Amino acid sequence: MSKGITSGSSARKPTKRAVRDPAEDVVPKVSADESTTQGRLRRAQEIVNGFDLPPKVRLFIVEYQFDPLRFAVEVCGVSPSADQIDLYQAMEPMDAKVSVVSGTSTGKTNSFGRIALWHLLCYPYAVYDGKLEIGSNTYIGAPNLQQVADGVWKEMQDSKIAMANGPHSWLCDYFVITKTRVYVTGFEEQWFVGRVALAKGQSVGIAGKHRWAQLIIVDEAAGVSDDHFDVIDGTQTQPCNRTLIAS
């Protein structure tokens, strides 16, 4: 699988990171004209103070928000192959655009499920332009959506079982897995992993979808039309928008 990863890096073991102020990682910097910067920053801080997360959740985000490999290993109990390590590491940058040439027995679907859960659980909110945006959005699409989504959903279910039997079992109380959507409890419409149809001739279901923290995963990309990819390119405009494409 690593042969087709266009932004991968060399394999390494997950390492612990020094604990920083959670606000530095969870809340993106607010940029504005100099005359309004201070006012926006004050308003942003007021919003953050009103959306309080339990200490263990904030620490969890600091530990794993920029380390999907460590999330897969420590939270989901995965023992990744060298190819999978390359893929996890390639997804670290906030604006990651990753292309994977897949094959049989590559562990691609396994990785997609863990990456989707990592993105769901590690991006609780963003503050920018003086407003609070709750949750991350993840979309999984393919021409043969049912087959691909079923595989990824199974991997997410397996991950939740592994979490329930590990040191991060408390996470299981925070999210729900249904047949068509995975979401954080209480935020089904704002904070989720969903499916999007990408078959030729179908309407472009992801058009107009925008979120600060947004991940789009496209499988069987060879069967996806240019029209769909044009829409994806036009949708992924925020600094924390990641795209993962597998052919």
C-alpha positions as CSV (number, residue, x, y, z in Angstrom):
1,M,0.0,0.0,0.0
2,S,2.8,2.4,0.8
3,K,3.9,2.5,-2.9
4,G,1.1,4.7,-3.7
5,I,1.1,7.1,-0.7
6,T,2.1,10.4,-2.2
7,S,2.8,12.2,1.1
8,G,3.9,9.4,3.4
9,S,7.0,9.3,5.5
10,S,9.4,6.6,6.8
11,A,8.1,4.1,9.3
12,R,8.5,4.8,13.0
13,K,7.1,3.7,16.3
14,P,4.5,5.9,18.0
15,T,6.2,8.1,20.6
16,K,4.8,10.0,23.6
17,R,4.5,13.7,23.3
18,A,5.0,16.4,25.9
19,V,1.8,17.7,27.4
20,R,0.9,21.2,26.2
21,D,-1.9,23.6,26.9
22,P,-5.0,21.9,25.3
23,A,-6.2,25.2,24.0
24,E,-3.1,25.5,21.8
25,D,-4.0,22.3,19.9
26,V,-7.8,22.2,20.1
27,V,-8.5,25.8,19.2
28,P,-7.1,27.1,15.9
29,K,-5.6,30.5,15.8
30,V,-7.9,33.4,15.0
31,S,-6.6,35.7,12.3
32,A,-8.2,39.0,11.4
33,D,-7.4,42.6,10.5
34,E,-5.3,44.2,13.2
35,S,-8.1,46.6,14.2
36,T,-10.4,43.7,15.2
37,T,-7.9,41.0,16.3
38,Q,-8.1,41.7,20.0
39,G,-11.9,41.8,20.0
40,R,-12.2,38.6,18.1
41,L,-9.7,36.9,20.4
42,R,-11.6,38.0,23.5
43,R,-14.9,36.8,22.0
44,A,-13.3,33.5,21.0
45,Q,-12.0,33.0,24.6
46,E,-15.5,33.7,25.9
47,I,-16.9,31.0,23.6
48,V,-14.3,28.4,24.6
49,N,-14.9,29.1,28.3
50,G,-18.6,28.3,27.7
51,F,-17.9,25.0,26.0
52,D,-16.0,23.1,28.8
53,L,-14.6,19.7,28.2
54,P,-13.8,17.2,31.0
55,P,-10.1,17.3,31.9
56,K,-9.5,13.7,30.7
57,V,-11.1,14.6,27.3
58,R,-8.9,17.7,26.9
59,L,-5.8,15.6,27.8
60,F,-6.8,12.9,25.3
61,I,-7.1,15.5,22.6
62,V,-3.7,16.9,23.4
63,E,-2.2,13.4,23.3
64,Y,-3.7,12.2,20.0
65,Q,-5.0,15.1,17.9
66,F,-1.9,15.2,15.7
67,D,-0.9,11.5,16.0
68,P,-3.3,9.1,14.2
69,L,-0.7,6.3,14.4
70,R,-0.5,6.5,18.1
71,F,-4.3,6.6,18.3
72,A,-4.5,3.4,16.2
73,V,-2.0,1.6,18.4
74,E,-2.8,2.8,21.9
75,V,-6.6,3.5,21.6
76,C,-7.7,0.9,19.0
77,G,-5.1,-1.8,19.8
78,V,-3.8,-2.1,16.3
79,S,-0.4,-3.5,15.4
80,P,0.2,-1.7,12.1
81,S,2.2,-2.9,9.2
82,A,4.9,-0.7,7.7
83,D,2.5,0.3,4.9
84,Q,-0.2,1.3,7.4
85,I,2.3,3.3,9.5
86,D,3.2,5.3,6.3
87,L,-0.5,6.0,5.8
88,Y,-1.2,7.1,9.4
89,Q,1.8,9.4,9.3
90,A,0.8,10.8,6.0
91,M,-2.5,11.9,7.5
92,E,-0.9,14.0,10.3
93,P,-0.8,17.4,8.6
94,M,-3.9,19.5,9.0
95,D,-4.2,19.9,5.2
96,A,-3.1,16.4,4.3
97,K,-3.9,15.3,0.7
98,V,-3.1,11.6,0.5
99,S,-3.4,9.2,-2.4
100,V,-3.0,5.4,-1.9
101,V,-2.7,2.7,-4.6
102,S,-4.4,-0.2,-2.8
103,G,-4.5,-4.0,-3.4
104,T,-5.6,-7.1,-1.6
105,S,-4.6,-7.7,2.0
106,T,-3.1,-4.2,2.4
107,G,-5.0,-3.3,5.5
108,K,-6.5,-0.3,3.7
109,T,-10.0,-0.7,5.1
110,N,-8.7,-1.4,8.6
111,S,-6.8,1.9,8.4
112,F,-9.7,3.9,7.0
113,G,-11.9,2.8,10.0
114,R,-9.3,3.9,12.6
115,I,-8.5,7.2,10.8
116,A,-12.2,8.0,10.7
117,L,-12.6,7.4,14.4
118,W,-9.4,9.4,15.2
119,H,-10.8,12.4,13.3
120,L,-14.2,12.0,15.0
121,L,-12.9,11.9,18.5
122,C,-9.9,14.3,18.3
123,Y,-11.5,17.4,16.9
124,P,-14.3,18.5,19.3
125,Y,-14.6,22.1,18.2
126,A,-13.0,25.1,16.5
127,V,-13.1,28.8,17.2
128,Y,-12.6,31.1,14.3
129,D,-14.0,34.4,13.1
130,G,-15.4,34.9,16.5
131,K,-17.7,31.9,16.4
132,L,-17.7,28.4,17.9
133,E,-18.1,25.4,15.5
134,I,-19.0,22.1,17.2
135,G,-17.4,18.9,16.1
136,S,-15.7,17.4,13.0
137,N,-17.3,16.0,9.9
138,T,-16.0,12.9,8.1
139,Y,-17.4,11.6,4.8
140,I,-16.7,8.2,3.3
141,G,-17.6,7.8,-0.4
142,A,-17.2,5.3,-3.2
143,P,-18.9,4.4,-6.5
144,N,-20.0,1.1,-4.8
145,L,-20.8,2.8,-1.5
146,Q,-22.5,0.0,0.3
147,Q,-19.7,-2.5,0.0
148,V,-17.0,0.0,0.9
149,A,-18.9,1.6,3.8
150,D,-19.9,-1.8,5.2
151,G,-16.2,-2.7,5.4
152,V,-15.2,0.6,7.1
153,W,-18.2,0.4,9.5
154,K,-17.1,-3.1,10.5
155,E,-13.6,-1.8,11.3
156,M,-15.1,1.0,13.4
157,Q,-17.2,-1.5,15.3
158,D,-14.1,-3.6,15.9
159,S,-12.3,-0.6,17.2
160,K,-15.0,0.3,19.6
161,I,-14.9,-3.3,21.0
162,A,-11.1,-2.9,21.4
163,M,-11.6,0.4,23.2
164,A,-14.2,-1.1,25.5
165,N,-11.6,-3.6,26.6
166,G,-8.7,-1.2,27.0
167,P,-7.6,1.8,29.1
168,H,-9.7,4.1,27.0
169,S,-13.0,2.3,27.6
170,W,-14.6,5.6,28.8
171,L,-14.5,6.8,25.2
172,C,-17.3,4.4,24.3
173,D,-19.8,6.5,26.2
174,Y,-19.1,9.4,23.9
175,F,-20.1,8.1,20.5
176,V,-22.7,5.9,18.8
177,I,-22.4,3.7,15.8
178,T,-25.5,3.1,13.7
179,K,-25.8,1.4,10.3
180,T,-25.3,4.6,8.3
181,R,-23.7,7.1,10.7
182,V,-21.2,7.4,13.6
183,Y,-21.7,10.4,15.8
184,V,-20.8,11.9,19.1
185,T,-23.7,11.6,21.6
186,G,-25.9,14.6,21.5
187,F,-24.5,16.0,18.3
188,E,-25.8,13.7,15.6
189,E,-26.1,16.5,13.0
190,Q,-22.9,18.4,13.8
191,W,-20.2,15.8,14.8
192,F,-20.2,12.7,12.8
193,V,-18.9,10.2,10.2
194,G,-21.3,9.8,7.3
195,R,-21.5,8.2,3.9
196,V,-21.7,10.0,0.5
197,A,-22.6,8.4,-2.8
198,L,-20.0,9.0,-5.6
199,A,-21.4,6.8,-8.4
200,K,-21.4,8.1,-11.9
201,G,-24.6,10.0,-12.7
202,Q,-25.6,10.4,-9.0
203,S,-26.0,13.9,-7.5
204,V,-22.9,15.2,-5.8
205,G,-23.9,14.7,-2.2
206,I,-21.0,16.5,-0.7
207,A,-21.6,19.8,-2.5
208,G,-21.7,22.7,-0.1
209,K,-20.3,20.7,2.9
210,H,-17.9,22.9,4.8
211,R,-16.3,22.4,8.3
212,W,-13.1,23.6,9.9
213,A,-12.2,20.0,10.7
214,Q,-13.4,17.9,7.7
215,L,-12.1,14.6,6.4
216,I,-13.1,13.1,3.1
217,I,-12.2,9.5,2.3
218,V,-12.7,8.2,-1.2
219,D,-12.3,4.6,-2.1
220,E,-12.3,3.0,-5.5
221,A,-11.3,6.4,-6.9
222,A,-10.8,5.0,-10.4
223,G,-14.6,4.8,-10.7
224,V,-15.3,8.3,-9.4
225,S,-16.0,10.9,-12.1
226,D,-14.1,14.2,-12.4
227,D,-17.3,16.0,-11.5
228,H,-17.2,14.5,-8.0
229,F,-13.5,15.3,-7.6
230,D,-14.1,18.9,-8.7
231,V,-16.8,19.3,-6.0
232,I,-14.4,17.7,-3.4
233,D,-11.7,20.2,-4.3
234,G,-14.1,23.1,-4.0
235,T,-15.3,21.8,-0.6
236,Q,-12.0,21.2,1.0
237,T,-11.0,24.9,1.6
238,Q,-10.5,25.2,5.3
239,P,-7.0,24.9,6.9
240,C,-8.0,21.7,8.7
241,N,-9.5,19.8,5.7
242,R,-7.9,16.4,5.0
243,T,-8.5,14.3,1.9
244,L,-7.6,10.6,1.5
245,I,-8.1,8.9,-1.8
246,A,-7.6,5.2,-2.6
247,S,-7.8,3.7,-6.1
